Amino acid sequence: MAGYQFGVVEWALPILGPYGVRMAGEAGFSGMQLGDGGGSKKIFPFSHKRIQDAYLEAGAQYDIAFQAMHLYTLFRQKTMLYPSNTPEGDHARLSIDKAVGACKDMGIPAIMLTATRYREPEAYQNVVASLRYALDRGKEAGVRICMETDLSMEEIHRLREQTGGELTICFDTMNPLVYGIGNPWELMKQLGTDVIDHFHVKDCCQEGLVWGVMAPALLGQGVSGFEKSAWSIWEMGFEGWLISEVYYDVASINKDEDYVQLAAKDVDTLHRLFAN
């Protein structure tokens, strides 16, 4: 299993905060991708030392490394799609600044940004400007910036060129099917290990292949061809984090079962598929 680390996104668990960190540890994960605690809607909780310390203490207690912080709220606010001389664009930059500061304080090595559905030229250029800003701020603080997007692989390469070639990608093993881009086990090879920072791993029932429909399945038990993706990840020689984004509190997967026991099944699947 050398070369692979298995984690879970914070928002896949039924409760956020230090108890969620405990659940991740008890399920057998070794890492967590944090959300942003509500971001600007909650006055940037991770900027507060009391909250930082609570997470760090839980991480140390349950042997959970914080792989990255995903600006979960900023993605939903969509303010990266606006220019910097607007309240929305300034909000995006403030959110980035707060996240960079929190990650520097907590020793979290990466920030993940997500932007989708920005095909209009103006929105695209605004996202490029937001990413450049994030990359500059991250470099100053020693924090990597990576991105999840619904662009095609060719468009991702173009986006990277326009942002200086330093942006890396979170590749999701199911979303290309949802976005209608192609088969993830083929597309990931078009990006390659130099471009992919980490993977989101997940699976779904048939209805989950429709954008906006939440119908997760345990890894390898759905229709997204997860085992094909796992083989491609291994075949590419990727080493690093595989982060579960299976929602363990959704009806399609949880029939009033124990969340930790469900998550532990996915940990077992990851160990089986990625064991040497």
C-alpha positions in Angstrom: 0.0 0.0 0.0 3.1 2.2 -0.1 2.4 5.4 -2.1 -1.3 5.7 -1.3 -3.1 7.5 1.5 -6.8 7.2 2.1 -8.9 10.1 3.3 -12.5 11.3 3.4 -14.1 14.7 2.7 -15.5 16.3 5.9 -18.9 16.9 4.3 -19.4 13.2 3.5 -19.9 12.5 7.2 -23.2 13.3 9.0 -21.6 15.8 11.4 -18.9 18.4 10.9 -16.2 19.4 13.3 -13.8 17.5 15.6 -16.3 14.6 16.1 -16.3 14.1 12.4 -12.5 13.8 12.6 -13.0 11.1 15.2 -15.4 9.2 12.9 -12.9 9.3 10.1 -10.3 7.9 12.3 -12.5 5.2 13.6 -13.5 4.2 10.1 -9.8 3.6 9.3 -9.0 6.7 7.1 -5.7 8.4 7.7 -6.7 11.8 6.4 -9.5 14.3 5.8 -10.2 17.1 3.3 -11.7 19.8 5.4 -14.6 22.0 4.3 -14.4 25.7 5.1 -16.8 25.6 8.1 -19.3 27.8 6.3 -16.8 30.3 5.0 -18.1 33.9 4.9 -21.6 32.7 5.9 -20.1 31.9 9.3 -17.6 34.7 9.5 -14.7 32.4 8.5 -14.6 29.9 11.4 -11.2 28.6 10.5 -9.6 32.0 11.1 -10.2 31.5 14.8 -7.5 29.9 16.9 -10.0 28.1 19.2 -11.5 26.3 16.2 -8.1 25.6 14.6 -6.9 24.1 17.9 -10.0 21.9 18.3 -9.4 20.3 14.9 -5.7 20.0 15.4 -6.2 18.3 18.7 -8.7 15.8 17.2 -6.4 15.1 14.3 -3.6 14.3 16.6 -5.8 12.2 18.8 -7.3 10.1 16.0 -4.2 10.1 13.7 -5.9 12.1 10.9 -3.8 14.3 8.7 -5.6 17.3 7.1 -4.8 16.8 3.4 -6.4 20.1 2.2 -9.1 22.7 2.8 -11.8 22.8 0.2 -13.6 26.2 -0.1 -16.9 24.4 -0.2 -19.0 27.5 0.5 -17.1 29.7 -2.0 -17.9 27.2 -4.7 -21.6 27.5 -4.0 -21.5 31.3 -3.8 -19.9 31.3 -7.3 -18.2 34.7 -6.6 -15.0 33.5 -8.4 -17.0 34.1 -11.6 -17.0 37.9 -11.0 -14.3 40.5 -11.6 -12.2 41.9 -8.8 -13.7 45.4 -8.9 -17.1 44.1 -7.8 -18.4 43.1 -4.3 -18.7 39.5 -5.5 -15.1 39.4 -6.8 -13.7 41.1 -3.7 -15.6 38.5 -1.6 -13.9 35.7 -3.5 -10.5 37.1 -2.8 -11.3 37.7 0.9 -12.4 34.0 1.1 -9.1 32.9 -0.5 -7.1 35.2 1.8 -8.8 33.7 4.9 -8.3 30.2 3.7 -4.6 30.8 3.0 -4.1 32.2 6.5 -5.9 29.3 8.1 -4.0 26.7 6.2 -0.7 28.4 7.1 -1.7 28.5 10.7 -2.8 24.9 10.8 0.0 23.4 8.6 -2.5 22.3 6.0 -0.6 22.0 2.7 -3.2 22.7 0.1 -6.4 24.6 -0.7 -8.9 23.2 -3.2 -11.1 25.5 -5.3 -14.0 24.4 -7.4 -15.6 26.2 -10.3 -18.1 24.8 -12.7 -20.3 26.1 -15.5 -18.2 29.1 -16.5 -18.2 28.7 -20.2 -19.0 32.4 -21.0 -15.8 34.2 -21.9 -16.2 36.9 -19.2 -16.9 34.3 -16.4 -14.0 32.2 -17.6 -11.5 35.1 -17.5 -12.8 36.0 -14.0 -12.1 32.5 -12.8 -8.6 32.6 -14.4 -8.0 35.9 -12.5 -9.2 34.4 -9.2 -7.0 31.4 -9.7 -4.0 33.6 -10.4 -4.7 35.5 -7.2 -5.0 32.3 -5.2 -1.8 30.9 -6.7 0.1 34.1 -5.8 -1.3 34.2 -2.3 -0.6 30.4 -1.8 2.9 30.7 -3.0 3.6 33.5 -0.5 2.3 31.2 2.4 3.7 27.9 1.1 0.2 26.5 0.4 -0.5 24.6 -2.8 -3.6 25.5 -4.9 -5.5 22.8 -6.7 -8.8 22.8 -8.5 -11.8 20.7 -9.3 -13.7 21.6 -12.5 -16.1 20.4 -15.2 -13.8 21.4 -18.0 -12.6 18.9 -20.6 -9.1 17.7 -20.3 -8.0 19.9 -23.2 -9.6 22.9 -21.5 -7.9 22.1 -18.3 -4.5 22.1 -20.0 -5.4 25.5 -21.5 -6.5 26.8 -18.1 -3.2 25.7 -16.6 -1.3 27.5 -19.2 -3.2 30.7 -18.5 -2.5 30.4 -14.8 1.3 29.9 -15.1 1.4 26.1 -15.3 1.4 25.7 -11.5 -2.3 24.8 -10.9 -2.9 21.1 -10.2 -6.2 19.2 -10.4 -8.4 17.2 -8.1 -9.6 14.5 -10.4 -13.0 13.0 -9.5 -13.6 9.4 -10.5 -17.3 9.9 -11.1 -17.9 13.5 -12.2 -16.8 13.1 -15.9 -19.7 10.7 -16.3 -22.1 13.2 -14.7 -20.7 16.1 -16.8 -20.9 14.0 -20.0 -17.1 14.5 -20.7 -16.1 10.9 -21.0 -14.9 7.8 -19.1 -12.8 8.8 -16.1 -10.5 5.8 -16.3 -9.4 7.1 -19.8 -9.5 10.9 -19.1 -7.2 10.8 -16.1 -4.4 9.5 -18.3 -4.8 12.6 -20.5 -3.9 14.7 -17.5 -1.2 12.5 -16.0 0.4 12.3 -12.6 2.2 15.6 -12.9 -1.1 17.5 -13.2 -3.3 15.5 -10.8 -2.8 16.6 -7.1 -5.2 14.0 -5.6 -8.3 12.1 -6.5 -11.9 12.3 -5.2 -13.1 8.7 -5.3 -16.8 7.9 -5.3 -19.5 5.8 -6.9 -23.2 6.1 -7.4 -26.4 4.4 -8.4 -27.7 4.8 -11.9 -29.8 7.9 -11.0 -26.7 9.5 -9.5 -25.4 10.0 -13.0 -27.8 13.0 -13.5 -26.3 16.4 -12.5 -27.7 17.5 -9.1 -29.1 14.1 -8.1 -27.6 12.6 -4.9 -27.6 8.9 -5.1 -24.2 7.6 -3.8 -23.1 4.0 -3.6 -20.2 2.4 -1.8 -17.0 2.2 -3.8 -17.3 -0.6 -6.4 -21.0 -1.2 -5.8 -22.3 1.5 -8.2 -22.4 2.1 -12.0 -19.4 4.6 -12.4 -16.8 1.9 -13.2 -14.9 2.6 -10.1 -12.7 -0.5 -10.3 -11.7 0.5 -13.8 -10.7 3.9 -12.5 -8.8 2.3 -9.6 -6.9 0.2 -12.1 -6.0 3.3 -14.2 -4.8 5.1 -11.0 -2.5 2.2 -10.3 -1.4 1.8 -13.9 -0.5 5.5 -14.1 1.9 5.2 -11.2 0.0 7.8 -9.2 1.1 8.2 -5.6 -0.7 10.3 -3.0 -4.1 10.9 -1.6 -7.3 9.1 -2.6 -10.1 11.0 -0.9 -13.6 9.4 -0.5 -16.5 11.7 -1.4 -19.1 9.0 -0.8 -21.9 10.5 1.3 -22.5 8.1 4.1 -25.6 9.8 5.4 -27.8 9.6 2.2 -30.7 7.2 1.8 -29.4 5.5 -1.3 -26.5 4.1 0.7 -27.6 4.2 4.3 -30.5 2.2 5.5 -30.3 3.4 9.1 -26.9 1.9 9.4 -23.9 3.0 11.4 -22.0 5.7 9.5 -18.5 4.5 10.7 -19.2 0.9 9.7 -20.3 2.0 6.2 -17.3 4.2 5.7 -15.0 1.3 7.0 -16.3 -0.8 4.1 -14.9 1.8 1.6 -11.6 1.8 3.5 -11.5 -2.0 3.1 -12.2 -1.6 -0.6 -9.4 0.9 -1.1 -6.9 -1.3 0.8 -8.0 -4.3 -1.4 -7.7 -2.4 -4.7 -4.5 -0.6 -3.9 -2.6 -3.2 -2.0 0.8 -4.2 -3.4 
